[in-house]
């Protein structure tokens, strides 16, 4: 082999190695992206469930307050109470 063939062969093998490393890096990046997307979706679902539960507790508390303070008038707000 001549030195040109040696250089050509070594550069080709370096390119193949570089392409392999690049593909591996891209694959790792894609896996990492999918993992973080899944984690973000799980967290968003968790936060949404927590918010829904808090809204339900608040709604129930307001409903209980309204039932407790209901004065027979509609709507049952304090400003509708008639004072003599």
N, C-alpha and C positions, 0 to 999 in steps of 0.2 A: 504494500500500500504506500501510496505517496503521502506526503504531508498534507496535501489538499484534501484527499479522501479522509484522512484522519480528522482534520478540522471539520469537514462536512458531517462526518459521522458523529462526532462529539457534539456539534451544534444541534443536529437532529435529535439526538438522545436528550439533550438539555431542553429542547422545545417540548418533547413528549413528556418529560418529567414536569416541566412547568405547566403544561396543559392539565396533567393529572392533578397537580397540586391546586390549580385554579378550580377545577371541577370539584375537588374535595372541599375547598374553601366555600364555594358557592353552595354546595350541598349542606355544609355545616351552618352557613348563614340562613338558609331556608328552614332548616330544622329549628334553629334558634328563634327565628321569626314566628314560626308556627307555635312554638312553646309559649312565647311571650303573648301572642295573640290569644291563645287558650287561657292563660292566666288572667289576662285583662278581661276576657269575657266572663270568666268565673267570678271575678271581683265585681264586675258591673252587675251581674245577676244577684250576688250577695247584697250589694248596696241597694238595689231595687227592692229586694225582699224586705230588707230592714226598713226602708222608707215606707213601703206598703203597710207593714206591721205598725209603724209609728202613726201613720195616718189613720189606721183602723182604731188604735187605742185612743187617739185624739177625738175621733168621731164618736166613739162610745162614751167618752168622758163628757163631751158636749151634750150628747143625747141624754145622759143621766142627769146632768145639770139642768137641762131644759125640763125634764120630767119632774124633778124635785121642786123647781121654782115655778112650775106651771100654775097660772092664776085663773084659768078658765077662759081667758080671752085669747083671741087669735089675731095675730101671731103672739106667741108667748114671750114677748120681750119686756124688759123692765119699763121702757118708756110708754108702754100701753097701760100700765097700772094707773088707775084713777085714784087720786088722793082727795079726800074731803077737807 
